[in-house]
């Protein structure tokens, strides 16, 4: 019975430790009823049980503390991840807005460029036409100059012919 009680004590979940007082009373009553030499047995057994319980409690407390630290660290990491995700969403929204503005500006720039290209083409055609007109005018001026010289020579000849 002592061994079975000892086994049950060592396998007992930590949440049931508050009920150990009754178990120890049962154990002492059993030992007294069997007339077992208690002092040496009791001291050794109790020390071993106490040491085992203290060890289990210490391990459980350490484990619980580590679990709480892990949970806290996970919460911090989750908060950091959530914050980073929110920042990235905000940045993505801003980039979408900027892309929309740039697309609109690009379309406007393409229209403006096309208008300017048309104006440049028209001006180039006008310039080419004016250059041709200037060339024709210069040729006409040269011919008029020749005709004027011919007329002057003819006039001079007609004066001398008289």
RANOR-V687654 format. One line per field, one symbol per residue. ss: DSSP state (A for helix, B for strand, O for the rest). phi: phi as a letter, one per 20 degrees, with the letter a starting at -180 (. if undefined). burial: # if it has 24 or more other C-alpha atoms within 12 Angstrom, else .. Layout:
# RANOR-V687654
ss: ???
phi: ???
burial: ???
This chain:
# RANOR-V687654
ss: OAAAAAAAAAOOOAAAAAAAAAAAAAAAAAAAAOOOOAAAAAAAAAAAAAAAAAAAAAAAAAAAAAAAAAAAAAAAAAAAAAAAAAAAAAAAAAAAAAAAAAAAAAAAAAAAAAAAAAAAAAAAAAAAAAAAAAAAAAAAAAAAAAAAAAAAAAAAAAAAAO
phi: .fffffffffeffffeffefgffffffffffffeleffgfffffffffffffffffffffffffffffffffffffffffffffffffffffffffffffffffffffffffffffffffffffffffffffffffffffffffffffffffffffffffff
burial: ........##.............#..##....................#...#.............................................................................................................
